Amino acid sequence: MRRITIATMGAVLALGLAACSGNGAGSSDDSTASAAAATGDVTVGVAMPTQTSERWIADGNAVKAGLEKAGYKVDLQYAGDDIPTQQQQLDQMITKGDKLLIVASIDGTALATQLQSAASAKIPVIAYDRLINDTPNVDFYVTFDNYKVGVQQATSLLTGLGILKADGSKGDAAGPFNIELFAGSLDDNNAHFFFKGAMDTLQKYIDDGTLVVKSGQTTIEKVATLRWLQETAQKRMEDLLTSTYSDGSKVQGVLSPYDGLSRGIITALQNAGYGPTIAGGMPIVTGQDAEIASVKLINDDVQFSTVFKDTRKLADQAIISAQAFLEGKTPEANDTKSYDNGVKVVPSFLLNSDVVAKDGIQSLLIDSGYWTKEQVASGQK
């Protein structure tokens, strides 16, 4: 399915290049060859944050393959979650003459100097799934509706606890339920959207006592996880269990914004004697990104849910937007109000996401070709 998607995109973009030649009948071979030659001289720089998460590896490979199918050269770089490395990589891309940059930033506030250099060289910049802040020199943003992702995570937590039914109507469970909150890295703009969407959804249940954050840690500054690291989330969950639940009370739900954090949280809970499954006492734990190890945990009734952001669609949209810039056009935006980076509102294209619980694995992940049945069973790619 991934190969088909990328191949189809490549074919569409190739046809677009031929159609833009403006030549009449009888000259199509020459115009196509000319367009291909022109495209082949263009290098697109693709800067990804890390290879420690399988989703960023998949994103980088999908963007690279799609651009190459369209005839472009691609300079794909991973920065190992190190800000100076990403800054240096972008400097090199600009110096080498890359004609467009697609950037998934590590720290959305740390690239103003590089983007100023890109603007001076008339190089368009597309922010990929993470908004780049504090600069006027980000030209477009492709992402998912990240506020909605937070709403989906919180709604899934409420569903897992039985406060809501699957259709969103009121459930039979009244609580009170002890929950704890986790957020992503403060230097990632998306973490703030995820947390706001989640808290806007959960707050009324906290206010009326249905949900109790027993640790009292409810601000993003208190619950953030630097660099989205699994081991950091595991350590914080261990500390919460020791400091807050040593009186014999139990945590019954955990808002987690990412599958890697979820697995760290689950490990801490298992080590403390929770589980092994939800029916056996594992709290309701949410997630995001449909990472295969977590999909197996969901299939095994250990993790409750994840939010599936189909990065194949995100890669395709980045390619469409890049093509528009490289042809001297303006990419289509479907949101021109939501994403203020502190200097400007960045025109954006937002994609939709889906909540995946156990009963949705087949239809949303296997039938779509994202994972196979064998991969879900093994938890490995």
Salt bridges, closest charged atoms under 4 A:
ASP59 OD2 - ARG55 NH2 2.88
GLU68 OE2 - LYS64 NZ 2.66
ASP75 OD2 - LYS96 NZ 2.79
ASP129 OD2 - ARG55 NH1 2.71
ASP129 OD2 - LYS309 NZ 3.48
ASP187 OD2 - ARG227 NH1 2.14
ASP188 OD2 - ARG130 NE 2.99
ASP200 OD2 - LYS196 NZ 3.27
ASP239 OD2 - LYS235 NZ 2.89
ASP247 OD2 - LYS214 NZ 3.04
GLU291 OE1 - ARG263 NH2 2.87
ASP300 OD2 - LYS296 NZ 2.96
ASP301 OD2 - LYS358 NZ 3.15
ASP310 OD2 - ARG312 NH2 2.80
GLU327 OE1 - LYS329 NZ 3.16
